[in-house]
Amino acid sequence: MQSMLRSVGAVYLLLILATVTACSRSDESPAARVGTNAGATEDSISRWPPVSLLPDEFFPRLVKCLNDHGYAVTLNPDYTISGHGSVDSEQFLQTRDECAREIDPGYVEDPPPFTETQLESFYSYVKAEAACFAELGYPLVQVPSFDKFLSDLPVLFDPVAVLIEDLGVSPTNEEIATCRWRNKPEWLVAP
């Protein structure tokens, strides 16, 4: 899951894609497609993915490790990592993953699948994210129904992508971080 660390936006998309793709069959119900999350029931939601450090602890350590390995990178407010100069991207990704494994392996290992309760919670989060952008003055993004949201899996509805690609407006990184983190479910570590 190398792409998990590239940006917060990519993080939640790739986590869901990796999880749902692994357990998705067209003849199954949405609950069967998402599987079960070890330790979580429909009534209790555990931290997902199972990481020991939250992003505000993990990403600064990752940047420090990359700096220690000679990469001139900085951490942006939305937890994306910016680099300066030219680097061997293959070597950078390998170093990044080695650093991540040393800091918290949960950020590079395949996470367990979502429960149905987690999917419902995540859907509410996506709706709140779309509403947040409208509060900031952007056009209101029409979030699909929950049934459509589930039927489109493993492709995940992304309000930011709709704003940029369909509506032609580009929120700032700070606005994206604000809307992604403001209403994030407690159990979802990486939005």
CYANA upper distance limits for C-alpha pairs under 8 A (distance plus 0.5 A):
  1 MET  CA     14 LEU  CA      8.25
  1 MET  CA     15 LEU  CA      8.40
  1 MET  CA     18 ALA  CA      8.38
  1 MET  CA    108 VAL  CA      5.88
  1 MET  CA    109 GLU  CA      6.99
  1 MET  CA    110 ASP  CA      7.09
  2 GLN  CA      6 ARG  CA      8.35
  2 GLN  CA     93 LEU  CA      7.70
  2 GLN  CA     97 ASP  CA      7.25
  2 GLN  CA    108 VAL  CA      6.92
  3 SER  CA     10 ALA  CA      7.55
  3 SER  CA     11 VAL  CA      7.51
  3 SER  CA     14 LEU  CA      7.46
  4 MET  CA      8 VAL  CA      8.45
  4 MET  CA     10 ALA  CA      7.01
  4 MET  CA     11 VAL  CA      4.98
  4 MET  CA     12 TYR  CA      8.20
  4 MET  CA     14 LEU  CA      6.79
  4 MET  CA     15 LEU  CA      7.36
  4 MET  CA    107 TYR  CA      7.48
  4 MET  CA    108 VAL  CA      7.42
  5 LEU  CA     10 ALA  CA      8.41
  5 LEU  CA     11 VAL  CA      6.91
  5 LEU  CA     80 THR  CA      8.30
  5 LEU  CA    107 TYR  CA      7.93
  5 LEU  CA    108 VAL  CA      8.49
  6 ARG  CA     10 ALA  CA      7.08
  6 ARG  CA     11 VAL  CA      7.57
  6 ARG  CA     80 THR  CA      6.55
  6 ARG  CA     81 ILE  CA      7.27
  7 SER  CA     11 VAL  CA      6.39
  7 SER  CA     78 ASP  CA      7.96
  7 SER  CA     79 TYR  CA      6.57
  7 SER  CA     80 THR  CA      4.78
  7 SER  CA     81 ILE  CA      7.55
  8 VAL  CA     12 TYR  CA      7.21
  8 VAL  CA     78 ASP  CA      6.92
  8 VAL  CA     79 TYR  CA      6.35
  8 VAL  CA     80 THR  CA      6.83
  8 VAL  CA    190 ALA  CA      7.19
  8 VAL  CA    191 PRO  CA      6.68
  9 GLY  CA     13 LEU  CA      7.27
  9 GLY  CA    191 PRO  CA      7.31
 10 ALA  CA     14 LEU  CA      6.35
 11 VAL  CA     15 LEU  CA      6.52
 11 VAL  CA    190 ALA  CA      6.78
 11 VAL  CA    191 PRO  CA      6.98
 12 TYR  CA     16 ILE  CA      6.71
 12 TYR  CA    190 ALA  CA      6.37
 12 TYR  CA    191 PRO  CA      5.11
 13 LEU  CA     17 LEU  CA      6.60
 13 LEU  CA    156 LEU  CA      7.03
 14 LEU  CA     18 ALA  CA      6.42
 15 LEU  CA     19 THR  CA      6.63
 15 LEU  CA    110 ASP  CA      8.33
 15 LEU  CA    111 PRO  CA      7.71
 16 ILE  CA     20 VAL  CA      6.31
 16 ILE  CA    113 PRO  CA      8.48
 16 ILE  CA    154 PRO  CA      7.63
 16 ILE  CA    156 LEU  CA      8.12
 17 LEU  CA     21 THR  CA      6.17
 17 LEU  CA    153 LEU  CA      8.29
 17 LEU  CA    154 PRO  CA      5.70
 17 LEU  CA    155 VAL  CA      7.31
 17 LEU  CA    156 LEU  CA      8.05
 18 ALA  CA     22 ALA  CA      6.83
 18 ALA  CA    110 ASP  CA      7.79
 19 THR  CA     23 CYS  CA      7.47
 19 THR  CA     34 VAL  CA      8.16
 19 THR  CA    110 ASP  CA      7.84
 19 THR  CA    111 PRO  CA      7.17
 19 THR  CA    112 PRO  CA      7.08
 19 THR  CA    113 PRO  CA      5.54
 19 THR  CA    114 PHE  CA      7.97
 20 VAL  CA     24 SER  CA      6.28
 20 VAL  CA     33 ARG  CA      7.23
 20 VAL  CA     34 VAL  CA      6.21
 20 VAL  CA    113 PRO  CA      6.99
 20 VAL  CA    114 PHE  CA      8.30
 20 VAL  CA    153 LEU  CA      7.56
 20 VAL  CA    154 PRO  CA      6.14
 21 THR  CA    153 LEU  CA      8.50
 21 THR  CA    154 PRO  CA      6.26
 23 CYS  CA     32 ALA  CA      8.46
 23 CYS  CA     33 ARG  CA      5.91
 23 CYS  CA     34 VAL  CA      6.80
 23 CYS  CA     35 GLY  CA      7.13
 23 CYS  CA    113 PRO  CA      8.32
 24 SER  CA     28 GLU  CA      8.00
 24 SER  CA     32 ALA  CA      8.33
 24 SER  CA     33 ARG  CA      5.00
 24 SER  CA     34 VAL  CA      7.48
 24 SER  CA    154 PRO  CA      8.32
 25 ARG  CA     33 ARG  CA      6.91
 28 GLU  CA     32 ALA  CA      6.17
 28 GLU  CA     33 ARG  CA      6.52
 29 SER  CA     33 ARG  CA      6.68
 30 PRO  CA     34 VAL  CA      6.81
 30 PRO  CA    116 GLU  CA      8.15
 30 PRO  CA    150 LEU  CA      6.81
 30 PRO  CA    151 SER  CA      7.98
 31 ALA  CA     35 GLY  CA      6.91
 31 ALA  CA    115 THR  CA      7.68
 31 ALA  CA    116 GLU  CA      5.98
 34 VAL  CA    113 PRO  CA      6.20
 34 VAL  CA    114 PHE  CA      5.95
 34 VAL  CA    115 THR  CA      6.59
 34 VAL  CA    116 GLU  CA      7.38
 35 GLY  CA    113 PRO  CA      6.23
 35 GLY  CA    114 PHE  CA      7.04
 35 GLY  CA    115 THR  CA      6.74
 36 THR  CA     40 ALA  CA      8.00
 36 THR  CA     41 THR  CA      8.47
 36 THR  CA    112 PRO  CA      8.17
 36 THR  CA    113 PRO  CA      6.52
 36 THR  CA    114 PHE  CA      6.79
 36 THR  CA    115 THR  CA      5.62
 37 ASN  CA     41 THR  CA      8.06
 37 ASN  CA    112 PRO  CA      6.12
 37 ASN  CA    113 PRO  CA      6.06
 37 ASN  CA    114 PHE  CA      6.32
 37 ASN  CA    115 THR  CA      6.27
 38 ALA  CA    112 PRO  CA      7.74
 39 GLY  CA     46 SER  CA      7.43
 40 ALA  CA     44 SER  CA      6.08
 40 ALA  CA     45 ILE  CA      5.79
 40 ALA  CA     46 SER  CA      6.06
 40 ALA  CA    115 THR  CA      7.97
 41 THR  CA     45 ILE  CA      7.13
 41 THR  CA    115 THR  CA      7.93
 42 GLU  CA    115 THR  CA      7.45
 42 GLU  CA    116 GLU  CA      7.50
 42 GLU  CA    117 THR  CA      5.96
 43 ASP  CA    117 THR  CA      8.04
 45 ILE  CA    117 THR  CA      8.09
 45 ILE  CA    118 GLN  CA      7.37
 45 ILE  CA    187 TRP  CA      6.89
 46 SER  CA    187 TRP  CA      6.24
 47 ARG  CA     51 VAL  CA      8.14
 47 ARG  CA    186 GLU  CA      8.04
 47 ARG  CA    187 TRP  CA      4.67
 47 ARG  CA    188 LEU  CA      6.53
 47 ARG  CA    189 VAL  CA      7.16
 48 TRP  CA    111 PRO  CA      7.89
 48 TRP  CA    112 PRO  CA      8.30
 48 TRP  CA    187 TRP  CA      6.18
 48 TRP  CA    188 LEU  CA      5.57
 48 TRP  CA    189 VAL  CA      6.44
 48 TRP  CA    190 ALA  CA      8.41
 49 PRO  CA    106 GLY  CA      7.46
 49 PRO  CA    107 TYR  CA      8.29
 49 PRO  CA    111 PRO  CA      5.74
 49 PRO  CA    112 PRO  CA      7.46
 49 PRO  CA    188 LEU  CA      7.49
 49 PRO  CA    189 VAL  CA      7.00
 49 PRO  CA    190 ALA  CA      8.06
 50 PRO  CA    106 GLY  CA      6.40
 50 PRO  CA    111 PRO  CA      7.29
 51 VAL  CA    104 ASP  CA      7.16
 51 VAL  CA    105 PRO  CA      7.92
 51 VAL  CA    106 GLY  CA      5.04
 51 VAL  CA    107 TYR  CA      7.03
 51 VAL  CA    189 VAL  CA      8.31
 52 SER  CA    104 ASP  CA      7.02
 52 SER  CA    106 GLY  CA      7.75
 53 LEU  CA     57 GLU  CA      6.34
 53 LEU  CA     58 PHE  CA      6.12
 53 LEU  CA    104 ASP  CA      7.27
 54 LEU  CA     58 PHE  CA      6.50
 54 LEU  CA    189 VAL  CA      6.87
 55 PRO  CA     59 PHE  CA      6.15
 55 PRO  CA     79 TYR  CA      8.14
 55 PRO  CA    189 VAL  CA      7.63
 55 PRO  CA    190 ALA  CA      7.45
 56 ASP  CA     60 PRO  CA      7.34
 57 GLU  CA     61 ARG  CA      7.23
 58 PHE  CA     62 LEU  CA      6.69
 58 PHE  CA    103 ILE  CA      7.58
 58 PHE  CA    104 ASP  CA      7.88
 59 PHE  CA     63 VAL  CA      6.67
 59 PHE  CA     75 LEU  CA      7.87
 59 PHE  CA     79 TYR  CA      7.25
 60 PRO  CA     64 LYS  CA      6.73
 60 PRO  CA     75 LEU  CA      7.36
 61 ARG  CA     65 CYS  CA      6.65
 61 ARG  CA    103 ILE  CA      7.72
 62 LEU  CA     66 LEU  CA      6.71
 62 LEU  CA     96 ARG  CA      7.96
 62 LEU  CA     99 CYS  CA      6.75
 62 LEU  CA    100 ALA  CA      6.81
 62 LEU  CA    103 ILE  CA      7.75
 63 VAL  CA     67 ASN  CA      6.56
 63 VAL  CA     73 VAL  CA      6.95
 63 VAL  CA     74 THR  CA      6.92
 63 VAL  CA     75 LEU  CA      7.13
 63 VAL  CA     81 ILE  CA      8.05
 64 LYS  CA     68 ASP  CA      6.55
 65 CYS  CA     69 HIS  CA      6.80
 65 CYS  CA     99 CYS  CA      6.55
 66 LEU  CA     70 GLY  CA      7.00
 66 LEU  CA     71 TYR  CA      5.86
 66 LEU  CA     72 ALA  CA      8.09
 66 LEU  CA     73 VAL  CA      7.61
 66 LEU  CA     95 THR  CA      7.76
 66 LEU  CA     96 ARG  CA      7.11
 66 LEU  CA     99 CYS  CA      7.64
 67 ASN  CA     71 TYR  CA      5.30
 67 ASN  CA     72 ALA  CA      6.19
 67 ASN  CA     73 VAL  CA      6.96
 69 HIS  CA     95 THR  CA      8.30
 71 TYR  CA     83 GLY  CA      7.92
 71 TYR  CA     92 PHE  CA      8.48
 72 ALA  CA     83 GLY  CA      6.31
 72 ALA  CA     84 HIS  CA      6.16
 72 ALA  CA     85 GLY  CA      8.11
 73 VAL  CA     81 ILE  CA      6.94
 73 VAL  CA     82 SER  CA      5.88
 73 VAL  CA     83 GLY  CA      4.74
 73 VAL  CA     84 HIS  CA      6.80
 74 THR  CA     81 ILE  CA      6.20
 74 THR  CA     82 SER  CA      5.81
 74 THR  CA     83 GLY  CA      7.02
 75 LEU  CA     79 TYR  CA      6.49
 75 LEU  CA     80 THR  CA      6.59
 75 LEU  CA     81 ILE  CA      5.30
 75 LEU  CA     82 SER  CA      6.92
 76 ASN  CA     80 THR  CA      5.87
 76 ASN  CA     81 ILE  CA      6.56
 76 ASN  CA     82 SER  CA      7.54
 77 PRO  CA    173 ASN  CA      7.85
 77 PRO  CA    174 GLU  CA      6.88
 77 PRO  CA    177 ALA  CA      7.56
 78 ASP  CA    173 ASN  CA      6.58
 78 ASP  CA    174 GLU  CA      6.87
 78 ASP  CA    176 ILE  CA      7.73
 78 ASP  CA    177 ALA  CA      5.29
 87 VAL  CA     91 GLN  CA      8.43
 87 VAL  CA     92 PHE  CA      7.47
 88 ASP  CA     92 PHE  CA      6.59
 89 SER  CA     93 LEU  CA      6.57
 90 GLU  CA     94 GLN  CA      6.78
 91 GLN  CA     95 THR  CA      6.60
 92 PHE  CA     96 ARG  CA      6.45
 93 LEU  CA     97 ASP  CA      6.61
 94 GLN  CA     98 GLU  CA      6.69
 95 THR  CA     99 CYS  CA      6.60
 96 ARG  CA    100 ALA  CA      6.62
 97 ASP  CA    101 ARG  CA      6.59
 97 ASP  CA    108 VAL  CA      7.35
 98 GLU  CA    102 GLU  CA      6.82
 99 CYS  CA    103 ILE  CA      6.72
100 ALA  CA    104 ASP  CA      6.26
100 ALA  CA    105 PRO  CA      6.67
100 ALA  CA    107 TYR  CA      7.13
100 ALA  CA    108 VAL  CA      7.31
101 ARG  CA    105 PRO  CA      4.63
101 ARG  CA    106 GLY  CA      8.15
101 ARG  CA    107 TYR  CA      7.98
101 ARG  CA    108 VAL  CA      7.25
105 PRO  CA    109 GLU  CA      6.72
106 GLY  CA    110 ASP  CA      8.31
106 GLY  CA    111 PRO  CA      7.97
114 PHE  CA    118 GLN  CA      6.24
114 PHE  CA    119 LEU  CA      6.89
115 THR  CA    119 LEU  CA      6.87
116 GLU  CA    120 GLU  CA      6.80
117 THR  CA    121 SER  CA      6.69
118 GLN  CA    122 PHE  CA      6.44
119 LEU  CA    123 TYR  CA      6.54
120 GLU  CA    124 SER  CA      6.87
120 GLU  CA    146 PHE  CA      8.36
121 SER  CA    125 TYR  CA      6.80
121 SER  CA    185 PRO  CA      7.31
122 PHE  CA    126 VAL  CA      6.81
122 PHE  CA    185 PRO  CA      7.52
123 TYR  CA    127 LYS  CA      6.87
123 TYR  CA    146 PHE  CA      7.44
123 TYR  CA    149 PHE  CA      8.17
124 SER  CA    128 ALA  CA      6.70
125 TYR  CA    129 GLU  CA      6.58
125 TYR  CA    183 ASN  CA      6.49
125 TYR  CA    184 LYS  CA      6.41
125 TYR  CA    185 PRO  CA      7.17
126 VAL  CA    130 ALA  CA      6.81
126 VAL  CA    143 VAL  CA      8.25
126 VAL  CA    157 PHE  CA      8.40
126 VAL  CA    158 ASP  CA      7.96
126 VAL  CA    159 PRO  CA      7.73
127 LYS  CA    131 ALA  CA      6.80
127 LYS  CA    143 VAL  CA      6.77
128 ALA  CA    132 CYS  CA      6.58
128 ALA  CA    183 ASN  CA      6.83
129 GLU  CA    133 PHE  CA      7.10
129 GLU  CA    159 PRO  CA      7.64
129 GLU  CA    179 CYS  CA      5.77
129 GLU  CA    180 ARG  CA      6.47
129 GLU  CA    183 ASN  CA      7.35
130 ALA  CA    134 ALA  CA      7.08
130 ALA  CA    140 LEU  CA      7.29
130 ALA  CA    141 VAL  CA      6.20
130 ALA  CA    142 GLN  CA      8.32
130 ALA  CA    143 VAL  CA      7.91
130 ALA  CA    159 PRO  CA      6.12
130 ALA  CA    179 CYS  CA      8.44
131 ALA  CA    135 GLU  CA      6.77
131 ALA  CA    140 LEU  CA      7.32
131 ALA  CA    141 VAL  CA      8.14
132 CYS  CA    136 LEU  CA      6.95
132 CYS  CA    179 CYS  CA      6.06
133 PHE  CA    137 GLY  CA      7.09
133 PHE  CA    138 TYR  CA      6.00
133 PHE  CA    139 PRO  CA      8.08
133 PHE  CA    140 LEU  CA      7.79
133 PHE  CA    175 GLU  CA      8.31
133 PHE  CA    179 CYS  CA      7.17
134 ALA  CA    138 TYR  CA      5.25
134 ALA  CA    139 PRO  CA      6.19
134 ALA  CA    140 LEU  CA      5.54
134 ALA  CA    141 VAL  CA      8.14
138 TYR  CA    163 LEU  CA      8.45
138 TYR  CA    169 VAL  CA      8.17
139 PRO  CA    163 LEU  CA      8.12
139 PRO  CA    167 LEU  CA      8.16
141 VAL  CA    159 PRO  CA      6.85
141 VAL  CA    162 VAL  CA      7.47
141 VAL  CA    163 LEU  CA      7.56
143 VAL  CA    157 PHE  CA      8.16
143 VAL  CA    159 PRO  CA      8.09
144 PRO  CA    148 LYS  CA      6.39
144 PRO  CA    149 PHE  CA      6.47
144 PRO  CA    157 PHE  CA      8.45
145 SER  CA    149 PHE  CA      6.56
146 PHE  CA    150 LEU  CA      6.69
147 ASP  CA    151 SER  CA      6.59
148 LYS  CA    152 ASP  CA      6.55
149 PHE  CA    153 LEU  CA      7.32
149 PHE  CA    156 LEU  CA      7.77
149 PHE  CA    157 PHE  CA      7.33
152 ASP  CA    156 LEU  CA      7.37
158 ASP  CA    162 VAL  CA      7.01
159 PRO  CA    163 LEU  CA      6.73
160 VAL  CA    164 ILE  CA      6.73
160 VAL  CA    171 PRO  CA      8.28
160 VAL  CA    176 ILE  CA      8.01
161 ALA  CA    165 GLU  CA      6.11
161 ALA  CA    166 ASP  CA      7.98
162 VAL  CA    166 ASP  CA      5.45
162 VAL  CA    167 LEU  CA      6.85
163 LEU  CA    167 LEU  CA      5.37
163 LEU  CA    168 GLY  CA      6.66
163 LEU  CA    169 VAL  CA      6.02
163 LEU  CA    170 SER  CA      7.10
163 LEU  CA    171 PRO  CA      8.39
164 ILE  CA    168 GLY  CA      5.36
164 ILE  CA    169 VAL  CA      5.48
164 ILE  CA    170 SER  CA      5.70
164 ILE  CA    171 PRO  CA      8.39
165 GLU  CA    169 VAL  CA      8.38
171 PRO  CA    175 GLU  CA      6.42
171 PRO  CA    176 ILE  CA      6.84
172 THR  CA    176 ILE  CA      6.74
173 ASN  CA    177 ALA  CA      6.60
174 GLU  CA    178 THR  CA      6.58
175 GLU  CA    179 CYS  CA      6.65
176 ILE  CA    180 ARG  CA      6.41
177 ALA  CA    181 TRP  CA      6.42
178 THR  CA    182 ARG  CA      6.22
179 CYS  CA    183 ASN  CA      7.57
180 ARG  CA    184 LYS  CA      6.92
180 ARG  CA    191 PRO  CA      6.96
181 TRP  CA    191 PRO  CA      7.68
184 LYS  CA    188 LEU  CA      7.22
184 LYS  CA    191 PRO  CA      7.33
